[in-house]
Amino acid sequence: MALIEVDHLQKTYGTDDAQTPALRGVSFQIAAGEFVAIMGPSGSGKSTLLHILGFLDRPTGGSYRFDGRHADSFSDDELAQLRNQTMGFVFQAFNLLPRTTVLENVCLPLRYSQLPEREWRSRAERALTRVGLGHRLHHTPAQLSGGEQQRAAIARALVLDPKVLFADEPTGNLDSVSGRAVMLLLRELHAEQGHTIILITHETATAEHAERVLAFRDGRLERDERLAQSRRADQFTK
């Protein structure tokens, strides 16, 4: 069974007098454990799609099923729990609290979980160690490089071991070297931990780190391509 099932999904903004379609009847499925890049130019509908898949917005037509359940059947409390525990989010802006340590930033999702407080620190430390920041626990974001800040944001997204990780332009604020390092980290997490990763990007080179590319233009899915291992960018051996 697919983890994500989208059938003729539509999203239109505005009123009857002035409507702007963002998604125009999109259909696809994503299986658990896939690494999928959703790519396209600005205005192609990819960020709108991410917001719908992450339950941050609702479609105006079509259907979306997550883990076998129709999106409309979730209550507000269930959606909040899904976003906190089942889904992790990494954005172009790192969204770290500037006056708190990296460790405290990564602990934030745990405060809204059902895990006992005595487990928070060990969970956060493990997540930071996984992304190579075990030596930066007590630094503030201002004391980290851009690439390290994005690694901290990834640790925060992974601290509750979500089923799916959404990464929205995660390299957009990074230089090419830091961006490549972040993408290799996502590749490693996928290979070693089996996380489902959905990457939003407008860059072909970034999308080619994924196993599969869904290419969008003007709100429509133009191409659904599985990448051969030989085509995937920046192999681990490089």
GULO-459651 format. One record per residue (C-alpha): residue number from 1; chain; x, z, y. Coordinates in pm, 1 decimal, padded with zeros to 6 digits. Example, Ala and Ser with C-alpha at 12.3 -4.5 7.8 and 13.67 -1.06 7.14 Angstrom:
<rs>
zaza 1; miro A; X 01230.0; Z 00780.0; Y -00450.0
zaza 2; miro A; X 01367.0; Z 00714.0; Y -00106.0
</rs>
This chain:
<rs>
zaza 1; miro A; X 00000.0; Z 00000.0; Y 00000.0
zaza 2; miro A; X 00126.1; Z -00087.9; Y 00347.3
zaza 3; miro A; X 00210.8; Z 00195.0; Y 00585.6
zaza 4; miro A; X 00088.9; Z -00010.5; Y 00882.7
zaza 5; miro A; X -00187.7; Z -00272.7; Y 00862.5
zaza 6; miro A; X -00289.1; Z -00467.3; Y 01171.9
zaza 7; miro A; X -00577.6; Z -00716.2; Y 01150.3
zaza 8; miro A; X -00672.4; Z -00945.0; Y 01441.4
zaza 9; miro A; X -00564.1; Z -00676.9; Y 01686.6
zaza 10; miro A; X -00659.4; Z -00736.4; Y 02049.4
zaza 11; miro A; X -00587.1; Z -00555.0; Y 02373.3
zaza 12; miro A; X -00731.3; Z -00658.1; Y 02707.3
zaza 13; miro A; X -00674.4; Z -00483.2; Y 03038.6
zaza 14; miro A; X -00896.7; Z -00492.7; Y 03344.4
zaza 15; miro A; X -01269.6; Z -00540.4; Y 03395.6
zaza 16; miro A; X -01514.3; Z -00815.7; Y 03309.6
zaza 17; miro A; X -01438.2; Z -00984.8; Y 03642.3
zaza 18; miro A; X -01060.4; Z -00980.3; Y 03598.4
zaza 19; miro A; X -00933.2; Z -00949.9; Y 03242.6
zaza 20; miro A; X -00571.2; Z -00972.9; Y 03131.4
zaza 21; miro A; X -00519.3; Z -01017.4; Y 02756.2
zaza 22; miro A; X -00205.0; Z -00843.3; Y 02626.8
zaza 23; miro A; X -00261.5; Z -00897.6; Y 02252.9
zaza 24; miro A; X -00455.9; Z -01193.6; Y 02117.0
zaza 25; miro A; X -00565.3; Z -01143.4; Y 01756.6
zaza 26; miro A; X -00241.7; Z -01017.3; Y 01596.5
zaza 27; miro A; X -00222.1; Z -00957.6; Y 01219.9
zaza 28; miro A; X 00063.2; Z -00824.1; Y 01003.3
zaza 29; miro A; X 00160.6; Z -00544.6; Y 00763.9
zaza 30; miro A; X 00465.9; Z -00318.2; Y 00750.4
zaza 31; miro A; X 00559.8; Z -00139.2; Y 00429.2
zaza 32; miro A; X 00706.7; Z 00209.7; Y 00415.7
zaza 33; miro A; X 01084.7; Z 00198.5; Y 00442.4
zaza 34; miro A; X 01109.9; Z -00131.1; Y 00631.5
zaza 35; miro A; X 01328.7; Z -00183.9; Y 00938.9
zaza 36; miro A; X 01131.0; Z -00421.6; Y 01160.5
zaza 37; miro A; X 01216.6; Z -00556.3; Y 01504.7
zaza 38; miro A; X 00931.9; Z -00658.5; Y 01734.7
zaza 39; miro A; X 01084.6; Z -00887.7; Y 01991.3
zaza 40; miro A; X 00981.3; Z -01112.6; Y 02275.4
zaza 41; miro A; X 01021.3; Z -01164.5; Y 02649.8
zaza 42; miro A; X 00869.6; Z -00941.8; Y 02914.7
zaza 43; miro A; X 00491.5; Z -00970.1; Y 02906.2
zaza 44; miro A; X 00476.8; Z -01080.8; Y 02543.0
zaza 45; miro A; X 00274.1; Z -00777.0; Y 02435.3
zaza 46; miro A; X 00540.1; Z -00594.6; Y 02236.0
zaza 47; miro A; X 00527.5; Z -00266.2; Y 02429.6
zaza 48; miro A; X 00147.2; Z -00270.0; Y 02425.8
zaza 49; miro A; X 00165.4; Z -00311.3; Y 02049.4
zaza 50; miro A; X 00404.8; Z -00016.4; Y 02015.0
zaza 51; miro A; X 00171.2; Z 00205.6; Y 02217.2
zaza 52; miro A; X -00115.4; Z 00115.8; Y 01984.3
zaza 53; miro A; X 00089.0; Z 00162.3; Y 01666.5
zaza 54; miro A; X 00210.2; Z 00500.0; Y 01795.5
zaza 55; miro A; X -00143.9; Z 00611.6; Y 01887.0
zaza 56; miro A; X -00053.7; Z 00622.7; Y 02255.7
zaza 57; miro A; X -00324.3; Z 00363.5; Y 02334.1
zaza 58; miro A; X -00624.6; Z 00207.5; Y 02163.9
zaza 59; miro A; X -00701.4; Z -00159.9; Y 02095.1
zaza 60; miro A; X -01005.2; Z -00334.2; Y 02239.0
zaza 61; miro A; X -01062.2; Z -00542.1; Y 01927.3
zaza 62; miro A; X -00951.1; Z -00584.7; Y 01568.0
zaza 63; miro A; X -00837.0; Z -00300.6; Y 01344.7
zaza 64; miro A; X -00534.4; Z -00080.3; Y 01281.4
zaza 65; miro A; X -00483.0; Z 00125.9; Y 00966.2
zaza 66; miro A; X -00204.2; Z 00378.7; Y 00931.2
zaza 67; miro A; X -00113.4; Z 00503.8; Y 00584.5
zaza 68; miro A; X -00438.6; Z 00365.1; Y 00449.4
zaza 69; miro A; X -00663.1; Z 00522.4; Y 00712.1
zaza 70; miro A; X -00841.2; Z 00347.1; Y 00996.6
zaza 71; miro A; X -00712.8; Z 00452.4; Y 01338.6
zaza 72; miro A; X -01064.0; Z 00522.8; Y 01466.4
zaza 73; miro A; X -01117.3; Z 00788.4; Y 01198.7
zaza 74; miro A; X -00850.7; Z 01026.8; Y 01333.8
zaza 75; miro A; X -00964.7; Z 01312.6; Y 01556.6
zaza 76; miro A; X -00774.2; Z 01395.7; Y 01875.3
zaza 77; miro A; X -00613.7; Z 01695.0; Y 01703.6
zaza 78; miro A; X -00509.1; Z 01479.9; Y 01407.7
zaza 79; miro A; X -00360.0; Z 01219.8; Y 01641.2
zaza 80; miro A; X -00159.6; Z 01486.4; Y 01822.1
zaza 81; miro A; X -00028.6; Z 01612.3; Y 01488.3
zaza 82; miro A; X 00058.5; Z 01257.6; Y 01379.1
zaza 83; miro A; X 00256.2; Z 01190.8; Y 01696.5
zaza 84; miro A; X 00441.0; Z 01520.0; Y 01660.8
zaza 85; miro A; X 00517.0; Z 01533.1; Y 01289.3
zaza 86; miro A; X 00467.3; Z 01190.2; Y 01132.6
zaza 87; miro A; X 00604.1; Z 00969.4; Y 01408.9
zaza 88; miro A; X 00926.7; Z 00986.2; Y 01607.8
zaza 89; miro A; X 00976.5; Z 00809.1; Y 01940.0
zaza 90; miro A; X 01295.3; Z 00691.5; Y 02110.9
zaza 91; miro A; X 01266.0; Z 00525.2; Y 02451.7
zaza 92; miro A; X 01491.6; Z 00329.8; Y 02684.8
zaza 93; miro A; X 01494.6; Z 00630.7; Y 02919.2
zaza 94; miro A; X 01639.0; Z 00915.1; Y 02715.7
zaza 95; miro A; X 01377.3; Z 01164.0; Y 02843.9
zaza 96; miro A; X 01600.8; Z 01465.4; Y 02788.3
zaza 97; miro A; X 01537.0; Z 01780.2; Y 02991.5
zaza 98; miro A; X 01834.7; Z 01795.7; Y 03229.2
zaza 99; miro A; X 01875.5; Z 02174.1; Y 03258.0
zaza 100; miro A; X 01858.0; Z 02257.7; Y 02889.1
zaza 101; miro A; X 02122.1; Z 02213.0; Y 02621.6
zaza 102; miro A; X 02121.1; Z 01932.7; Y 02369.2
zaza 103; miro A; X 02026.3; Z 02184.3; Y 02100.0
zaza 104; miro A; X 01730.0; Z 02307.6; Y 02304.8
zaza 105; miro A; X 01616.8; Z 01951.1; Y 02371.2
zaza 106; miro A; X 01612.9; Z 01872.7; Y 02000.6
zaza 107; miro A; X 01419.3; Z 02194.0; Y 01930.7
zaza 108; miro A; X 01130.5; Z 02085.7; Y 02156.5
zaza 109; miro A; X 00919.6; Z 01907.4; Y 01889.8
zaza 110; miro A; X 00961.6; Z 02209.5; Y 01663.2
zaza 111; miro A; X 00782.6; Z 02428.4; Y 01917.5
zaza 112; miro A; X 00464.3; Z 02229.3; Y 01853.8
zaza 113; miro A; X 00501.5; Z 02222.6; Y 01475.2
zaza 114; miro A; X 00395.8; Z 02469.3; Y 01209.8
zaza 115; miro A; X 00752.9; Z 02550.5; Y 01111.4
zaza 116; miro A; X 00852.4; Z 02915.5; Y 01164.5
zaza 117; miro A; X 01080.0; Z 02977.0; Y 01461.1
zaza 118; miro A; X 01358.7; Z 03109.0; Y 01239.5
zaza 119; miro A; X 01407.1; Z 02754.5; Y 01103.5
zaza 120; miro A; X 01423.9; Z 02573.4; Y 01439.4
zaza 121; miro A; X 01793.4; Z 02610.5; Y 01509.1
zaza 122; miro A; X 01911.5; Z 02505.2; Y 01163.5
zaza 123; miro A; X 01678.6; Z 02203.3; Y 01170.7
zaza 124; miro A; X 01802.5; Z 02095.6; Y 01512.0
zaza 125; miro A; X 02167.2; Z 02144.8; Y 01417.1
zaza 126; miro A; X 02122.9; Z 01930.7; Y 01105.1
zaza 127; miro A; X 01958.8; Z 01653.9; Y 01307.6
zaza 128; miro A; X 02238.4; Z 01657.6; Y 01564.6
zaza 129; miro A; X 02502.6; Z 01654.9; Y 01294.6
zaza 130; miro A; X 02336.0; Z 01351.4; Y 01136.0
zaza 131; miro A; X 02377.6; Z 01155.0; Y 01460.3
zaza 132; miro A; X 02735.2; Z 01271.0; Y 01517.4
zaza 133; miro A; X 02666.3; Z 01533.2; Y 01785.2
zaza 134; miro A; X 02732.3; Z 01851.4; Y 01591.4
zaza 135; miro A; X 03011.2; Z 01930.3; Y 01839.6
zaza 136; miro A; X 02787.2; Z 01889.4; Y 02147.0
zaza 137; miro A; X 02517.4; Z 02149.0; Y 02072.3
zaza 138; miro A; X 02562.6; Z 02351.1; Y 02390.2
zaza 139; miro A; X 02630.4; Z 02067.4; Y 02633.8
zaza 140; miro A; X 02367.8; Z 01958.0; Y 02884.3
zaza 141; miro A; X 02263.6; Z 01590.6; Y 02904.1
zaza 142; miro A; X 02472.4; Z 01545.3; Y 03220.7
zaza 143; miro A; X 02781.5; Z 01631.3; Y 03018.2
zaza 144; miro A; X 02715.8; Z 01350.0; Y 02769.6
zaza 145; miro A; X 02776.1; Z 00976.8; Y 02789.2
zaza 146; miro A; X 02477.6; Z 00742.4; Y 02785.7
zaza 147; miro A; X 02532.1; Z 00663.9; Y 02419.6
zaza 148; miro A; X 02551.5; Z 01033.0; Y 02333.6
zaza 149; miro A; X 02230.2; Z 01100.9; Y 02526.3
zaza 150; miro A; X 02051.3; Z 00833.8; Y 02324.7
zaza 151; miro A; X 02191.3; Z 00986.1; Y 02004.0
zaza 152; miro A; X 02047.3; Z 01320.7; Y 02114.0
zaza 153; miro A; X 01712.0; Z 01151.8; Y 02174.6
zaza 154; miro A; X 01727.6; Z 01003.4; Y 01823.2
zaza 155; miro A; X 01804.7; Z 01348.0; Y 01679.8
zaza 156; miro A; X 01503.3; Z 01489.4; Y 01860.8
zaza 157; miro A; X 01285.1; Z 01210.6; Y 01719.0
zaza 158; miro A; X 01411.4; Z 01277.9; Y 01365.4
zaza 159; miro A; X 01408.7; Z 01658.3; Y 01366.3
zaza 160; miro A; X 01070.6; Z 01677.1; Y 01190.1
zaza 161; miro A; X 01165.7; Z 01401.4; Y 00943.0
zaza 162; miro A; X 00889.0; Z 01159.6; Y 01047.6
zaza 163; miro A; X 00757.6; Z 00880.0; Y 00829.1
zaza 164; miro A; X 00818.8; Z 00621.6; Y 01099.2
zaza 165; miro A; X 01056.3; Z 00598.8; Y 01395.0
zaza 166; miro A; X 00956.2; Z 00388.1; Y 01695.7
zaza 167; miro A; X 01249.3; Z 00277.4; Y 01911.7
zaza 168; miro A; X 01143.9; Z 00111.8; Y 02239.2
zaza 169; miro A; X 01439.1; Z -00079.1; Y 02390.6
zaza 170; miro A; X 01679.8; Z 00198.9; Y 02278.9
zaza 171; miro A; X 01986.4; Z 00010.5; Y 02406.3
zaza 172; miro A; X 01834.6; Z -00098.7; Y 02737.9
zaza 173; miro A; X 02023.5; Z 00157.5; Y 02948.9
zaza 174; miro A; X 02351.7; Z 00133.6; Y 02757.0
zaza 175; miro A; X 02664.0; Z -00078.2; Y 02784.5
zaza 176; miro A; X 02733.8; Z -00319.6; Y 02499.7
zaza 177; miro A; X 02970.0; Z -00086.4; Y 02312.2
zaza 178; miro A; X 02733.8; Z 00212.5; Y 02327.7
zaza 179; miro A; X 02436.9; Z -00008.6; Y 02244.9
zaza 180; miro A; X 02608.1; Z -00143.1; Y 01934.6
zaza 181; miro A; X 02692.6; Z 00212.3; Y 01825.4
zaza 182; miro A; X 02328.9; Z 00319.7; Y 01861.3
zaza 183; miro A; X 02208.0; Z 00022.3; Y 01659.7
zaza 184; miro A; X 02461.4; Z 00091.9; Y 01385.6
zaza 185; miro A; X 02339.6; Z 00451.7; Y 01379.6
zaza 186; miro A; X 01980.7; Z 00333.9; Y 01329.4
zaza 187; miro A; X 02101.9; Z 00103.8; Y 01052.6
zaza 188; miro A; X 02280.0; Z 00391.5; Y 00882.7
zaza 189; miro A; X 01977.4; Z 00621.5; Y 00910.1
zaza 190; miro A; X 01760.3; Z 00353.2; Y 00757.7
zaza 191; miro A; X 02003.8; Z 00281.1; Y 00474.9
zaza 192; miro A; X 02078.4; Z 00645.5; Y 00391.5
zaza 193; miro A; X 01746.7; Z 00817.8; Y 00463.8
zaza 194; miro A; X 01495.3; Z 00537.4; Y 00409.2
zaza 195; miro A; X 01314.2; Z 00586.5; Y 00739.3
zaza 196; miro A; X 01064.3; Z 00323.2; Y 00845.9
zaza 197; miro A; X 01198.5; Z 00195.8; Y 01178.4
zaza 198; miro A; X 01007.9; Z -00020.9; Y 01425.6
zaza 199; miro A; X 01234.3; Z -00148.7; Y 01701.0
zaza 200; miro A; X 01108.1; Z -00302.7; Y 02026.2
zaza 201; miro A; X 01355.0; Z -00532.6; Y 02199.5
zaza 202; miro A; X 01382.2; Z -00849.2; Y 02407.7
zaza 203; miro A; X 01735.2; Z -00920.3; Y 02284.4
zaza 204; miro A; X 01796.0; Z -01142.1; Y 01981.1
zaza 205; miro A; X 02129.6; Z -00975.0; Y 01902.9
zaza 206; miro A; X 01959.9; Z -00633.3; Y 01889.5
zaza 207; miro A; X 01668.3; Z -00759.8; Y 01680.2
zaza 208; miro A; X 01908.9; Z -00900.8; Y 01422.3
zaza 209; miro A; X 02009.4; Z -00548.7; Y 01317.0
zaza 210; miro A; X 01668.5; Z -00524.0; Y 01149.0
zaza 211; miro A; X 01561.5; Z -00658.6; Y 00809.9
zaza 212; miro A; X 01262.7; Z -00840.6; Y 00954.3
zaza 213; miro A; X 01171.4; Z -00983.6; Y 01294.8
zaza 214; miro A; X 00820.9; Z -01021.4; Y 01439.6
zaza 215; miro A; X 00858.3; Z -01251.8; Y 01740.8
zaza 216; miro A; X 00587.8; Z -01237.3; Y 02008.7
zaza 217; miro A; X 00501.2; Z -01459.7; Y 02302.2
zaza 218; miro A; X 00200.1; Z -01437.5; Y 02533.7
zaza 219; miro A; X 00032.6; Z -01176.6; Y 02316.0
zaza 220; miro A; X 00056.7; Z -01379.0; Y 01996.2
zaza 221; miro A; X 00273.0; Z -01339.8; Y 01687.6
zaza 222; miro A; X 00478.2; Z -01660.3; Y 01678.6
zaza 223; miro A; X 00717.1; Z -01582.9; Y 01393.8
zaza 224; miro A; X 00747.6; Z -01335.3; Y 01106.2
zaza 225; miro A; X 01093.3; Z -01372.9; Y 00953.3
zaza 226; miro A; X 01287.1; Z -01171.3; Y 00699.0
zaza 227; miro A; X 01657.1; Z -01180.9; Y 00776.1
zaza 228; miro A; X 01908.0; Z -01248.6; Y 00502.1
zaza 229; miro A; X 02180.0; Z -00984.6; Y 00475.8
zaza 230; miro A; X 02436.3; Z -01243.6; Y 00586.7
zaza 231; miro A; X 02248.0; Z -01298.8; Y 00913.7
zaza 232; miro A; X 02209.3; Z -00934.8; Y 01012.0
zaza 233; miro A; X 02423.2; Z -00847.0; Y 01313.6
zaza 234; miro A; X 02728.2; Z -00620.9; Y 01314.8
zaza 235; miro A; X 02769.6; Z -00549.5; Y 00945.8
zaza 236; miro A; X 02883.7; Z -00198.2; Y 00856.5
zaza 237; miro A; X 03222.3; Z -00332.1; Y 00754.2
zaza 238; miro A; X 03297.9; Z -00460.5; Y 01103.3
</rs>
